[in-house]
Structure formats: structure tokens, C-alpha cells
Amino acid sequence: MTDLRPGAGGGLKVVAIADADSFVKWSASLLAAVPGIRPQLLLVRTPLTASAAQQRTALAGTGIPESDVARIAFHEAEAWLARHEPDVVVLAGRGPFVRLMGRVIDALPQRPVTVSGLPGMAIPAQRGALDYRRHTDLLVVHSHREQRAFAELGRRIGVQIPMALATLPFARGRERMLAADRARVLAAGAAGVPGVAGVAVAERPQPAGAVAHRPPATDVVFAAQAMVPAERAEREKIAEMLIRAAEVDPTRRIVVKLRSRPGEAETHLERDSYPELLAGRMPSNLVVSYASMAEALSTAAGLVTVSSTAAIEAVAQGVPVIALDSYGVSKPLLNTVFVGSGLLGGGREVVGGRFRQPHPDWLRDNYFHPSKESTWWERVEELVALRRAGGLPARRVPAPRGRRLHEAWHRASVLGREDRSVSGAVALAIGVPATRLISALRRGRTQGGGRTWADASTDYTLEPSPLRDSIRR
């Protein structure tokens, strides 16, 4: 294979194109781990584009400087890409955003290799997640279980896309932690310390740059999510749980970790926010935080969530977890990934502080495979070599069925007010009422309130799990 590393005959130019904060964090962390490249981030303005504060939080710890981030309007993207001529473009956004930017790349005189992926746990495998990204050259997945699930989904719906395994950026700490633990055990054994051999080391790892006098890890961190649970009554019950946990032990902080401040956007629209549900009822030790998850976990004795990728980040840092199963374990709740993990638990466990460590058999199949198995970048290098040799056909986004008006609808639905074209305004005027009518008709025919992912027949997640029957531990 041709060596394409900088200084070795090629010098790869790599750009990530993103909008929402979760995709900025994912793409920056993913590329920052690739040795020998200096990636650039291109933030395209949409209603979900990360604010300056969200951008700083997303880039924290990646080593990517703010100077390597550009913010542009959509209509400037084609000229920017044509001028910089990247070899690789990581399309980091929701499915419709990936499709829209794919059309921009199709128009470039020099086509880069395109990579897509999802910013967190992608179990259950969703049809839309695969279908929208089917025209990229490579889909990055983050676990062996995801790889199987998307391959099976693609087989069933007729979508074929090359896939490669990466380590979820927020899961990298655990392998370093385990290596350090093993080294400490071996060193203690060599020094003749009694009772050390074979004992699991429970000491929390110190993050890079930590000061010697680190605050004690006593916080309980709740990773809030916009989509789940969806019903207000269920979110009110979680708010009550957090209040009870704070009242039971006033010496510990209960931290509600939020992704966006008032007025900021995030990937998914949130209704019934926790600050609203908790307003006027918060004990002094129940607080709201907008810090990065890494910072929140640095003083955490436990993390609780329904299905946030924050659970993986916590496991990577040695922080015990409770994945709430108070409302069941199902595809709509996005928590089937935790079947067999040993992390599922209810509100009583949270209030009592009975957090869990994951089952070791679950880890390797779910985001904690050895780093040597993450070969996505090697696959990217192969694709670049093929493209330079003329051996990689372009996977072009087909024209919409409705041609210009349909294309204008796609563009305007992603860009919102950032699309100032007349065709976009016309498409929205026609398309918004039509889509509302279609959604209403679907809700009348579909169980689960019209949520298309509620169909269990398309959830390829339980069968691959070696511990599928271990719902509770």
C-alpha cells in the first residue's frame, strides 16, 4: 500500500464538516487520535450549529486549536473545499446534513474520500442512520456489535456500504487505565506486597494534567438526554428521583449534566427540560452543569443515565454507572445496548448510590475492544490510494425524485433560516404542511406514537449479545 502519511510522499489533508456540538466533539476526537495529521474542522451554519461555548467544550482535550476551525455559510462550502482540496472529508452530522454535504462534494472537480459515522452508541442500528450515509465511501462504527447490526440491517434493506471499526473516542481511557492497573499490580507483586496478586485495582485513574490535590469523587452525575424518555410524566419521575437522591445524602452533589445552555441548540430538540421540571424545588446540593463530560466525571462517584454515550465515557474512566431501566428496556428508549452489561438498574439503586461496574464479557463486544482492532484509518489510507489511482468509483448522491423543488426542500429543511433562497422558501411553504399531514397519518397507523424506530423487527441488537437474558444483576 502506498504510504500516504505526511512527509512520506502524500501529506493527507483531512477536513471534518460538522454542525451540532455532539458531531463536533466526535469528529474532533476521532481525528485527533490519528498520528501525523493536522485536521481542520469546517462548521457549516444550520439551526443546530454549535455555539462558541459549545465548540470550546467539544474541543477540550482533543489538542485541536480554535484556529483550525472555520465557520462558513452553506453556499461557501463548495468554494472552500475546492480551494483546500482535501484528500479526506469526514461528514459529521445528522443524516440529512450528510446527504446535503454529499451533493456539495459531488460537485467538486477533485473528489475526496468521504467518511461518515455517528457520534455515540449506534445500537439499535437505525434504518435512517444507514440510508442517509449510504453514499459515503466508508461508515465508521465503534463496536463489533454495531458492525454486525449494521451489516444485518444493510442486508435486509438492500444498502451496502463499506464499514470499518474505530474506538469510540470517549472509550479510550479504559485500555490505558487497565494497563496502568496491571503495571501497578505487577510492581506491587515484585515488591513483595502481600495479597496483591489477582486483586482488581479499584483506584480511580488520574486524568492527564490532574493536580496532586484532586477533589474527592463524591458527585452523582445525571447525563440528561433530549429524546429519552420522551413523555413528560417519565421525565418528571426522573426529576423526583434526583431530588430524593439529593435529600437522602446532603453531603454529595447531584449534578444534572446538560449539553446546551438556554438559547443554544443541540442535535435533538428537547421538550420538558430538567431545569424546567426542577424549577423551585432544587435542594442546595442539586445543581446544573454545562461543563464537559470529562470535567463532570472527574469528581463523580457514579453516573446515571437512560441511554447516553456518557455511560461509555464513565466506564472508560472507571466511574460506576446505572443505566435506568425504570421504563423498560426497548428500542424507543435506545437502551437495548445495555442488555447483559450488568449496568441496568432503577431509581432505588440511584438514590441508594448502588452503582455498578460492567460485566467483563460485555465490554469487548461493546466499545471496549483492543485498540489494535480499530483499523478505520488504515482503511481510509487504502481508499485514498485507490482514488488517486483511479480505482475508486464515486458514490454519488442521486438527484431527488422531485428534482429541483425536492432538492430545495432537502436543503431548506437542513439549513432552516440559513437558506435564504427563493426556492427554499417555496419548498418549505409547500413541504411543511405536507410533512405534518404525512406524520399525522403515520401516527394513526404506527404503534409507539409514530416513532418509526419502535418497530422491534428492525432492531438487530439482542441476538448478538452473549448475555441477552441478563437484564438485571
Buried (B, 14 or more C-beta within 10 A) or exposed (E): EEEBBEEEEBEBBBBBBBBBBBBBBBBBBBBBBBEEBBBBBBBBBBEBBBBEEBBEBBBBBBEBEEEBBBBBBBBBBBEBBEEEEBBBBBBBBBBBBBBBBBBBBBEBEEBBBBBBBBBBBBBBBBBEBBBBBBBBBBBBBBBBBBBBBBBBBBEEEEBEBEBBBBBBBBBBBBBEBBEBBEEEBEEBBEEEEEEBEEEEBEEBBEBEEEEEEEEEBBBBBBBBBBBBBBEEEBBBBBBBBBBBBBEEBEEBBBBBBBBBEEEBBBBBEBEBBBEEBBEEEBBEBBBBBBBBBBBBBBBBBBBBBBBBBBBBBBBBBBBBBBBBBBBEBBBBBBBBBBBBBBBBBBBEBBBEBEBBBBBEBBBBBBBBBEEEEBEBBEBBBBBBBBBBEEEBEEBEBEEBEEEEBBBBBBBBBBBEEBBEBEBBEBBBEEBEEEEEEEEEEEEEEEEBEBBEBBBBEBBBBBEBBEBEEBBEE
